[in-house]
Amino acid sequence: MNGLIVYEGPSRIDGAPIVVILTALNGSMNTKTGHMVQSYIMRADIDPVKAAKTGLDASICGDCQHRPTNARRTGSAPCYVNIGKGALQVWKAYKRGSYPRIDPDTAAALLTARKLRIGSYGDPAAAPVELWETLTRHTRGHTGYSHQWKAADFDATRWARLVMASADSIDDAALANLSGLRVFRVSIGPDVQPGEITCPASAEAGKRTTCAECGLCAGTTNSGRDIVIQDHAAGHKSRVIKLQKVTT
């Protein structure tokens, strides 16, 4: 069993059909995250590559500035996920009928004492918060991130223990903290602020651990400081150079 469908239904962002699939049930080969069960949140009706090219990935990524169509328009860093690899292969397997459907309570039992990556691709807030609350009921740890924390219907009191607020500026981070959320901030170049630490699994920290072993990005279930990581998406070197020109 290499994957499970745990949700098929409307996106909580725009109502389009989405699917949530758990993979790597027997361990992930991802060298940064380590051995974590992965979760893919995707359009159920459109492959992720086409969705990203057309902007229809808004159903699973919302208004994230790193969505490919948004990044091209604004010059922001593009999403670091290589959609043409893992996400596309998972979607194709889904369309082939390779994954059985399972109810969240049964999936939660299977995840007992395991570690779950909430949103290997896609924003967790596209799916019901109840899904993630159930799936993490018996886990030994989890990581999660959401750009949807500014949305009017985002219930920070429930999401806070599940995810980190994805922030793209120092002001964003402060606003998220005021909402009771811990923060994972992407910076262009080194600028760690008071109350933050560099992601221990990042290149700039020497990749001294994995997400599975670190466990800091578990929302308020962990009381650690906020996390910052340097932009490492495609083209990051040119963005650092542009920043240096502006600030010198």
Backbone bond lengths (Angstrom), bond angles and torsions (degrees), N, CA, C in turn:
res aa  C-N    CA-C-N  psi(-1)  N-CA   C-N-CA  omega(-1)  CA-C   N-CA-C  phi
1 M - - - 1.465 - - 1.519 108.54 -
2 N 1.353 116.89 109.14 1.459 120.03 -175.68 1.516 113.37 -105.80
3 G 1.310 117.11 3.98 1.454 119.55 178.81 1.517 112.10 -174.93
4 L 1.338 115.45 156.67 1.463 121.80 -179.60 1.521 109.97 -139.32
5 I 1.304 117.03 138.18 1.463 122.04 172.81 1.518 107.42 -89.40
6 V 1.324 116.95 119.93 1.462 119.85 -178.45 1.529 112.73 -112.24
7 Y 1.333 116.67 -9.01 1.471 119.34 176.17 1.515 109.57 -156.74
8 E 1.311 116.19 132.79 1.464 124.19 167.69 1.513 106.29 -136.20
9 G 1.306 116.79 121.24 1.452 119.47 -177.01 1.514 110.88 173.02
10 P 1.326 116.54 -167.52 1.465 119.57 -177.25 1.513 112.80 -73.95
11 S 1.327 115.03 144.79 1.453 121.05 172.66 1.520 108.66 -66.66
12 R 1.317 116.16 136.97 1.462 120.34 175.94 1.523 110.91 -75.52
13 I 1.323 116.43 -4.74 1.466 120.03 178.57 1.523 111.22 -90.89
14 D 1.353 116.65 -49.41 1.471 118.09 -177.12 1.521 114.15 -137.87
15 G 1.328 118.51 4.76 1.458 121.14 176.14 1.507 115.98 85.53
16 A 1.339 118.26 -3.57 1.469 120.93 179.05 1.534 109.90 -70.24
17 P 1.353 117.12 157.49 1.467 119.62 -178.68 1.529 111.95 -70.99
18 I 1.322 116.04 127.99 1.459 121.02 178.01 1.531 109.86 -130.60
19 V 1.321 114.69 167.76 1.458 121.01 177.94 1.530 108.10 -137.97
20 V 1.323 116.23 143.87 1.467 122.00 174.26 1.525 107.49 -117.06
21 I 1.321 115.82 123.73 1.468 121.88 -175.58 1.523 109.48 -124.54
22 L 1.317 116.30 129.48 1.456 121.75 173.37 1.517 108.84 -91.17
23 T 1.332 117.04 134.29 1.463 121.58 177.22 1.527 109.22 -132.41
24 A 1.335 115.31 179.97 1.468 121.91 179.46 1.524 111.40 55.60
25 L 1.319 115.41 41.60 1.469 119.52 -179.17 1.523 111.93 -65.41
26 N 1.306 116.30 -21.54 1.461 120.24 179.34 1.526 112.71 -106.04
27 G 1.349 115.24 17.08 1.456 119.06 178.08 1.512 112.34 115.76
28 S 1.333 116.41 138.14 1.457 121.84 -178.09 1.523 110.78 -97.30
29 M 1.325 116.04 148.59 1.463 121.82 175.78 1.530 111.46 -93.02
30 N 1.339 117.40 3.83 1.449 121.32 -179.88 1.536 109.47 -67.37
31 T 1.318 116.88 117.67 1.465 120.11 -173.01 1.525 112.82 -72.80
32 K 1.332 118.06 -24.60 1.464 120.07 178.84 1.524 110.68 -80.41
33 T 1.336 117.07 -46.96 1.462 118.92 -175.78 1.518 112.39 -79.27
34 G 1.338 117.22 -27.82 1.457 118.85 -174.54 1.524 110.53 78.54
35 H 1.325 115.68 -161.20 1.458 120.39 -173.90 1.530 111.39 -80.13
36 M 1.326 114.73 91.40 1.457 121.23 177.22 1.519 108.79 -132.00
37 V 1.324 116.47 144.38 1.459 120.61 170.07 1.529 106.62 -67.95
38 Q 1.323 116.79 131.86 1.460 122.05 -177.24 1.527 110.53 -97.29
39 S 1.308 116.61 155.32 1.475 120.22 176.81 1.523 109.94 -135.57
40 Y 1.314 115.57 127.35 1.462 122.63 -179.18 1.518 109.80 -109.84
41 I 1.320 115.57 127.42 1.462 122.83 179.02 1.519 106.31 -112.69
42 M 1.331 117.30 113.50 1.463 120.54 -171.16 1.519 111.42 -140.49
43 R 1.312 116.15 158.27 1.456 119.73 167.40 1.514 107.99 -59.49
44 A 1.316 116.61 136.60 1.457 120.34 -179.69 1.518 111.62 -81.85
45 D 1.333 116.88 -20.35 1.459 121.07 -171.55 1.524 114.34 -107.76
46 I 1.321 118.13 -9.27 1.465 122.01 -175.49 1.518 108.29 -137.09
47 D 1.321 117.54 134.92 1.454 118.15 -179.23 1.523 109.95 -66.98
48 P 1.331 118.46 150.26 1.463 121.37 -171.95 1.518 114.94 -62.31
49 V 1.326 117.98 -28.98 1.464 119.82 178.71 1.526 110.09 -68.47
50 K 1.334 116.29 -46.50 1.470 120.13 178.12 1.529 110.64 -64.95
51 A 1.326 116.29 -40.39 1.468 119.85 179.83 1.525 110.93 -60.87
52 A 1.338 116.59 -40.76 1.457 120.77 -179.94 1.524 111.58 -67.91
53 K 1.328 117.08 -38.36 1.470 120.95 -178.40 1.522 111.98 -69.82
54 T 1.333 116.76 -32.96 1.463 120.99 -174.65 1.521 113.43 -96.68
55 G 1.311 117.05 -8.03 1.458 119.71 -177.51 1.510 114.08 87.77
56 L 1.336 116.68 0.33 1.459 119.96 -179.98 1.528 112.20 -75.34
57 D 1.331 116.03 -5.22 1.464 119.02 173.79 1.525 111.84 -72.28
58 A 1.343 117.16 -1.62 1.463 120.13 173.79 1.525 111.01 -58.07
59 S 1.324 116.14 -26.50 1.466 120.46 179.89 1.520 112.52 -63.34
60 I 1.343 115.97 -28.14 1.466 119.26 -177.37 1.535 112.40 -118.75
61 C 1.324 116.94 -3.05 1.461 120.26 179.01 1.528 113.22 -126.29
62 G 1.330 117.32 -7.74 1.455 120.76 178.46 1.516 112.27 60.67
63 D 1.340 115.42 -137.97 1.461 120.17 -175.92 1.523 113.03 -95.84
64 C 1.313 117.42 20.22 1.469 121.40 -178.70 1.530 110.40 -52.37
65 Q 1.331 116.72 129.60 1.461 120.09 -177.37 1.524 112.44 -70.71
66 H 1.335 117.08 -11.29 1.461 120.45 -179.15 1.530 113.21 -91.38
67 R 1.350 117.31 -4.76 1.460 118.75 172.54 1.526 108.39 -55.69
68 P 1.336 117.95 139.20 1.467 119.76 -174.72 1.528 114.90 -50.71
69 T 1.324 118.08 -43.91 1.462 118.89 -178.87 1.527 111.10 -67.23
70 N 1.324 117.51 -37.49 1.466 120.41 177.55 1.521 111.32 -69.67
71 A 1.333 116.74 -42.32 1.459 120.65 -178.86 1.527 111.44 -63.06
72 R 1.332 116.49 -39.76 1.469 119.56 178.85 1.524 111.06 -64.62
73 R 1.320 116.61 -35.65 1.460 120.57 -177.10 1.521 112.33 -76.00
74 T 1.329 117.08 -36.36 1.460 120.79 -172.45 1.522 114.26 -104.64
75 G 1.333 117.04 -14.25 1.452 119.95 -176.80 1.520 113.25 82.89
76 S 1.331 116.70 10.08 1.460 120.46 177.82 1.525 110.46 -71.10
77 A 1.318 115.19 165.86 1.460 119.67 176.05 1.526 109.19 -63.76
78 P 1.333 118.24 133.62 1.458 120.11 177.35 1.519 110.77 -74.33
79 C 1.308 116.41 161.29 1.465 121.02 177.46 1.529 109.23 -56.71
80 Y 1.334 115.79 138.20 1.465 120.34 -177.78 1.520 112.60 -76.84
81 V 1.341 118.11 -13.82 1.464 121.03 -176.68 1.526 109.94 -71.00
82 N 1.328 117.03 129.46 1.460 121.93 174.37 1.524 107.22 -84.50
83 I 1.327 115.74 91.98 1.462 121.34 -171.88 1.519 111.53 -63.09
84 G 1.330 116.57 -32.12 1.456 120.02 -177.00 1.510 114.28 -70.19
85 K 1.311 117.07 -8.46 1.464 120.21 178.01 1.522 110.25 -100.39
86 G 1.334 116.96 -99.23 1.459 120.18 -172.26 1.513 114.85 -57.15
87 A 1.333 117.26 -51.57 1.462 120.27 -175.22 1.527 111.86 -61.08
88 L 1.319 116.71 -45.07 1.468 119.68 -178.97 1.522 111.23 -64.72
89 Q 1.321 117.54 -41.02 1.463 120.19 -179.43 1.529 110.98 -66.10
90 V 1.323 116.57 -38.57 1.469 120.17 177.44 1.525 109.94 -64.64
91 W 1.343 117.07 -42.06 1.466 120.74 -179.39 1.534 110.67 -64.70
92 K 1.327 116.96 -41.36 1.466 120.07 179.20 1.525 111.00 -63.98
93 A 1.335 116.06 -40.98 1.461 119.57 178.11 1.522 110.34 -64.51
94 Y 1.318 116.27 -37.70 1.473 121.30 176.05 1.523 110.41 -59.85
95 K 1.325 116.95 -44.60 1.462 120.58 -178.81 1.524 111.63 -69.94
96 R 1.315 117.50 -25.72 1.468 120.57 176.42 1.523 111.76 -78.42
97 G 1.305 116.98 -7.75 1.453 120.80 -177.92 1.518 113.38 80.51
98 S 1.344 116.44 27.14 1.461 120.39 -175.51 1.526 113.75 -76.73
99 Y 1.333 116.79 -19.33 1.457 119.49 -173.92 1.529 111.34 -110.06
100 P 1.324 117.76 130.13 1.463 120.10 175.32 1.523 111.06 -75.63
101 R 1.324 116.00 153.32 1.460 121.28 174.70 1.525 108.71 -89.48
102 I 1.316 115.49 141.37 1.457 120.35 -176.92 1.523 107.94 -144.53
103 D 1.315 117.38 145.33 1.462 119.05 -179.33 1.534 109.36 -77.62
104 P 1.322 117.22 152.62 1.467 120.68 -175.04 1.527 114.19 -58.32
105 D 1.319 118.59 -35.05 1.461 120.43 -179.85 1.528 111.34 -64.67
106 T 1.334 115.90 -42.02 1.464 119.65 177.87 1.522 110.32 -66.97
107 A 1.346 116.31 -40.41 1.464 120.19 177.47 1.521 110.64 -62.10
108 A 1.327 116.91 -39.44 1.464 120.84 179.49 1.521 110.82 -60.28
109 A 1.334 116.49 -39.11 1.464 119.98 178.36 1.530 110.58 -65.01
110 L 1.344 116.66 -38.72 1.461 120.53 178.82 1.526 112.23 -68.21
111 L 1.330 116.19 -24.59 1.459 120.88 -179.13 1.530 112.72 -88.70
112 T 1.301 117.23 3.09 1.462 120.86 -179.55 1.532 110.94 -53.57
113 A 1.335 115.08 127.29 1.477 123.47 177.40 1.524 113.26 68.21
114 R 1.338 117.67 8.78 1.462 119.79 175.39 1.522 109.26 -100.28
115 K 1.314 115.94 172.53 1.452 121.44 176.98 1.522 109.46 -112.57
116 L 1.321 115.39 136.73 1.461 121.59 -173.02 1.522 110.89 -117.99
117 R 1.313 115.79 132.18 1.466 122.33 172.44 1.524 107.05 -95.04
118 I 1.318 116.66 107.38 1.467 121.59 -178.60 1.525 108.54 -81.48
119 G 1.320 116.12 103.91 1.452 119.88 179.41 1.513 114.55 89.23
120 S 1.326 116.86 61.46 1.467 120.37 171.51 1.519 109.28 -62.40
121 Y 1.322 115.43 -33.88 1.465 122.83 170.92 1.521 106.61 -145.97
122 G 1.316 115.96 136.67 1.457 120.65 -177.87 1.525 111.17 93.27
123 D 1.319 115.30 156.63 1.464 120.33 -179.36 1.526 109.90 -89.30
124 P 1.336 117.41 128.66 1.465 119.73 -179.18 1.528 113.94 -53.64
125 A 1.352 116.90 -31.54 1.458 120.60 -176.88 1.520 113.16 -69.33
126 A 1.329 118.16 -6.95 1.469 120.04 173.42 1.521 110.78 -71.39
127 A 1.331 117.07 -22.28 1.464 122.98 178.62 1.525 108.60 -105.92
128 P 1.320 118.05 163.60 1.466 120.09 -178.08 1.525 111.96 -63.73
129 V 1.319 116.66 140.55 1.460 121.05 177.28 1.523 110.66 -60.25
130 E 1.344 116.04 -31.07 1.467 120.51 179.54 1.525 111.70 -61.56
131 L 1.332 116.31 -32.50 1.466 119.77 178.75 1.521 110.65 -60.62
132 W 1.325 116.26 -48.99 1.460 120.67 -176.63 1.522 111.67 -72.05
133 E 1.321 116.38 -33.66 1.461 119.04 175.76 1.526 110.62 -61.30
134 T 1.327 115.15 -39.76 1.466 119.49 178.77 1.519 111.26 -70.28
135 L 1.332 117.13 -47.03 1.465 120.69 -175.32 1.526 112.53 -64.25
136 T 1.325 117.36 -28.35 1.467 119.95 -178.89 1.530 112.64 -93.65
137 R 1.316 116.87 7.48 1.468 121.17 -174.55 1.527 112.67 -58.83
138 H 1.345 116.46 -39.12 1.463 119.74 -175.73 1.526 113.04 -120.47
139 T 1.333 117.78 9.99 1.464 119.66 -177.58 1.530 110.95 -71.15
140 R 1.311 115.41 161.12 1.459 121.95 177.99 1.529 110.93 -90.74
141 G 1.303 115.95 -4.02 1.453 121.46 179.14 1.518 109.98 165.64
142 H 1.327 116.40 164.02 1.457 120.26 177.97 1.526 108.91 -156.72
143 T 1.331 115.36 163.23 1.458 122.10 169.30 1.518 107.63 -129.46
144 G 1.318 116.70 153.07 1.457 119.63 179.82 1.517 110.95 -168.25
145 Y 1.339 115.84 151.43 1.458 122.00 -177.16 1.523 108.46 -144.90
146 S 1.340 116.61 144.22 1.459 119.54 177.31 1.522 110.62 -143.00
147 H 1.332 114.98 135.94 1.459 121.56 172.38 1.526 111.43 -91.79
148 Q 1.327 117.51 -1.98 1.461 120.57 -172.97 1.519 113.65 -90.24
149 W 1.321 117.68 10.20 1.464 120.39 -173.29 1.529 113.83 -67.32
150 K 1.328 117.58 -13.74 1.465 120.13 176.42 1.527 112.61 -88.03
151 A 1.320 117.24 -10.12 1.465 120.71 -177.85 1.525 110.48 -64.44
152 A 1.321 115.96 145.50 1.463 121.10 -175.59 1.519 112.83 -61.70
153 D 1.343 116.75 -32.24 1.460 119.73 -176.79 1.525 113.14 -96.79
154 F 1.329 117.79 12.11 1.462 121.81 179.54 1.524 108.49 -79.57
155 D 1.328 117.03 115.22 1.458 122.70 -178.12 1.530 109.02 -87.36
156 A 1.325 116.11 90.99 1.466 120.78 -174.78 1.524 112.29 -61.46
157 T 1.321 117.15 -29.51 1.466 119.01 -178.54 1.521 111.81 -65.71
158 R 1.338 117.33 -29.41 1.465 120.62 178.90 1.527 112.18 -92.23
159 W 1.326 115.58 -37.65 1.453 119.02 -177.09 1.525 112.71 -76.08
160 A 1.331 117.92 -21.61 1.467 121.14 -172.70 1.522 112.76 -57.07
161 R 1.320 118.17 -38.48 1.467 119.95 -177.94 1.526 111.79 -78.87
162 L 1.326 117.32 -14.30 1.457 121.40 -175.16 1.520 113.40 -95.58
163 V 1.326 116.85 -39.13 1.467 120.10 -170.47 1.519 111.98 -134.59
164 M 1.320 113.35 160.18 1.460 122.40 168.14 1.532 107.23 -90.86
165 A 1.307 117.41 145.70 1.457 120.35 172.73 1.525 108.25 -77.41
166 S 1.320 116.79 120.83 1.462 120.72 176.67 1.519 108.54 -75.36
167 A 1.318 116.56 121.45 1.462 121.21 -177.58 1.519 110.13 -122.18
168 D 1.328 115.97 144.89 1.459 121.52 -178.17 1.521 112.45 -116.23
169 S 1.326 116.02 8.42 1.463 120.41 176.51 1.522 108.86 -157.68
170 I 1.316 115.50 165.13 1.459 120.60 178.05 1.525 109.88 -65.88
171 D 1.333 117.48 -37.39 1.465 120.65 178.54 1.527 110.93 -65.13
172 D 1.340 115.73 -41.39 1.459 120.12 176.06 1.532 111.06 -57.51
173 A 1.312 115.65 -45.44 1.462 120.92 -178.42 1.523 111.01 -60.41
174 A 1.334 116.71 -43.45 1.461 120.42 179.62 1.519 111.20 -63.65
175 L 1.322 116.97 -40.39 1.464 121.13 179.71 1.526 110.74 -65.21
176 A 1.318 116.93 -41.91 1.454 120.79 179.03 1.525 111.02 -63.92
177 N 1.331 116.58 -40.53 1.466 120.34 176.92 1.518 111.57 -60.00
178 L 1.329 116.61 -38.44 1.467 120.51 178.65 1.524 111.50 -64.58
179 S 1.334 116.52 -24.31 1.471 121.30 177.72 1.522 112.03 -85.70
180 G 1.327 116.86 1.54 1.456 120.79 178.53 1.511 114.26 88.32
181 L 1.334 116.96 15.54 1.456 121.97 -177.46 1.526 111.33 -104.70
182 R 1.317 116.69 141.83 1.445 120.25 166.72 1.523 108.05 -78.35
183 V 1.322 116.57 160.18 1.466 120.68 -168.10 1.521 111.97 -125.25
184 F 1.331 114.17 142.23 1.458 122.85 167.59 1.520 105.69 -119.28
185 R 1.326 115.89 112.53 1.466 120.33 -172.83 1.523 110.88 -112.29
186 V 1.329 115.69 137.07 1.464 122.01 174.27 1.520 107.99 -98.40
187 S 1.332 115.60 126.93 1.460 120.17 -179.41 1.524 110.04 -117.54
188 I 1.313 114.98 155.10 1.463 120.16 173.07 1.524 106.60 -99.77
189 G 1.315 115.28 101.45 1.458 120.09 -175.07 1.521 110.79 88.02
190 P 1.322 117.29 168.35 1.468 122.22 -176.90 1.527 111.86 -74.15
191 D 1.311 118.01 118.98 1.469 121.17 176.57 1.528 110.08 -154.19
192 V 1.319 116.94 51.64 1.460 121.14 -179.31 1.528 109.48 -63.16
193 Q 1.349 115.43 128.63 1.450 121.97 -176.98 1.537 110.75 -98.34
194 P 1.334 117.44 162.80 1.462 119.59 173.31 1.526 110.17 -55.55
195 G 1.309 116.45 136.30 1.458 120.32 -178.29 1.513 113.74 88.84
196 E 1.345 117.62 0.24 1.462 122.76 178.69 1.526 110.42 -118.59
197 I 1.314 115.25 155.86 1.460 120.67 168.18 1.524 108.07 -132.00
198 T 1.307 115.44 153.85 1.461 120.63 176.61 1.522 109.67 -69.68
199 C 1.315 116.56 138.27 1.467 121.47 177.87 1.528 109.49 -52.87
200 P 1.338 117.93 119.27 1.469 120.39 -177.25 1.532 113.94 -64.40
201 A 1.340 116.75 -19.53 1.466 119.85 -179.73 1.524 112.27 -94.17
202 S 1.335 116.99 3.73 1.462 120.63 -176.31 1.523 111.86 -82.16
203 A 1.321 115.30 163.05 1.467 120.40 177.55 1.519 110.86 -62.99
204 E 1.358 116.10 -40.21 1.465 118.61 -177.33 1.534 112.64 -68.93
205 A 1.340 117.03 -18.32 1.471 120.98 175.59 1.519 111.74 -97.01
206 G 1.339 116.09 7.15 1.459 120.12 178.12 1.509 114.43 80.94
207 K 1.338 116.29 13.96 1.464 121.14 179.43 1.531 111.24 47.07
208 R 1.324 114.61 48.75 1.461 118.29 -172.23 1.528 114.19 -79.13
209 T 1.324 116.85 -3.90 1.457 120.04 175.99 1.521 108.65 -156.19
210 T 1.325 117.24 -177.07 1.463 122.76 174.60 1.523 108.36 -116.07
211 C 1.327 115.54 165.12 1.464 119.82 178.06 1.530 110.90 -59.66
212 A 1.324 116.05 -39.32 1.459 120.22 -178.79 1.524 111.43 -61.85
213 E 1.328 116.32 -40.48 1.459 119.82 -178.86 1.526 111.84 -80.34
214 C 1.316 116.92 -33.17 1.467 121.51 -177.08 1.532 111.33 -70.49
215 G 1.332 116.70 -60.81 1.460 121.43 176.74 1.513 116.10 73.80
216 L 1.342 118.84 11.09 1.463 119.89 -177.61 1.526 113.35 -73.39
217 C 1.326 117.46 -27.66 1.469 120.56 -174.64 1.529 111.69 -89.19
218 A 1.315 115.44 52.69 1.471 121.31 -177.53 1.516 111.44 -113.46
219 G 1.333 117.18 32.57 1.454 119.58 -178.73 1.522 110.55 60.82
220 T 1.325 116.24 -148.29 1.458 120.39 -176.81 1.523 113.32 -81.13
221 T 1.338 117.98 2.59 1.463 118.60 171.39 1.523 109.58 -71.64
222 N 1.326 116.69 -12.51 1.457 122.65 172.87 1.528 107.23 -118.97
223 S 1.301 117.12 134.80 1.470 120.90 -176.14 1.521 113.06 -96.22
224 G 1.326 116.68 15.06 1.454 120.57 -178.12 1.517 112.89 -69.95
225 R 1.323 115.24 175.69 1.458 120.64 178.66 1.529 111.14 -70.75
226 D 1.329 115.79 167.04 1.448 120.35 174.88 1.531 109.57 -66.10
227 I 1.332 115.85 160.91 1.462 121.82 -174.48 1.527 109.72 -116.16
228 V 1.320 115.90 141.02 1.462 120.97 174.71 1.521 108.45 -128.98
229 I 1.320 115.25 141.30 1.466 121.35 177.32 1.518 107.76 -135.14
230 Q 1.312 116.64 144.12 1.453 119.65 178.12 1.526 110.59 -76.63
231 D 1.306 115.70 142.91 1.462 123.24 175.70 1.528 109.61 -47.50
232 H 1.329 116.14 122.78 1.468 120.13 179.53 1.519 111.85 -129.91
233 A 1.337 116.61 15.78 1.461 120.59 177.25 1.526 110.02 -77.25
234 A 1.328 115.31 169.69 1.468 120.35 -178.88 1.521 110.85 -52.61
235 G 1.338 116.38 132.25 1.456 121.76 178.65 1.515 114.75 84.92
236 H 1.334 117.44 11.62 1.466 119.51 -174.74 1.530 112.41 -63.54
237 K 1.326 118.49 -32.45 1.463 120.20 -178.86 1.531 111.48 -63.99
238 S 1.317 116.36 -39.61 1.467 119.23 179.67 1.521 111.20 -67.98
239 R 1.348 117.63 -32.54 1.458 119.86 178.68 1.528 111.34 -69.73
240 V 1.328 116.78 -35.05 1.462 120.19 175.95 1.527 110.09 -65.15
241 I 1.332 116.93 -42.48 1.464 121.34 179.27 1.528 110.80 -61.85
242 K 1.347 116.36 -42.38 1.467 120.02 178.64 1.522 111.06 -63.03
243 L 1.338 116.28 -39.71 1.465 120.20 179.13 1.519 110.29 -65.11
244 Q 1.323 116.68 -40.91 1.467 120.44 179.79 1.521 111.20 -62.81
245 K 1.321 117.60 -37.18 1.457 121.41 179.26 1.523 111.21 -66.75
246 V 1.349 115.48 -36.62 1.457 119.85 -178.65 1.517 111.62 -71.53
247 T 1.345 116.83 -35.90 1.460 121.15 -173.13 1.528 114.15 -93.61
248 T 1.333 117.21 -3.29 1.471 119.17 179.14 1.524 111.10 -106.40
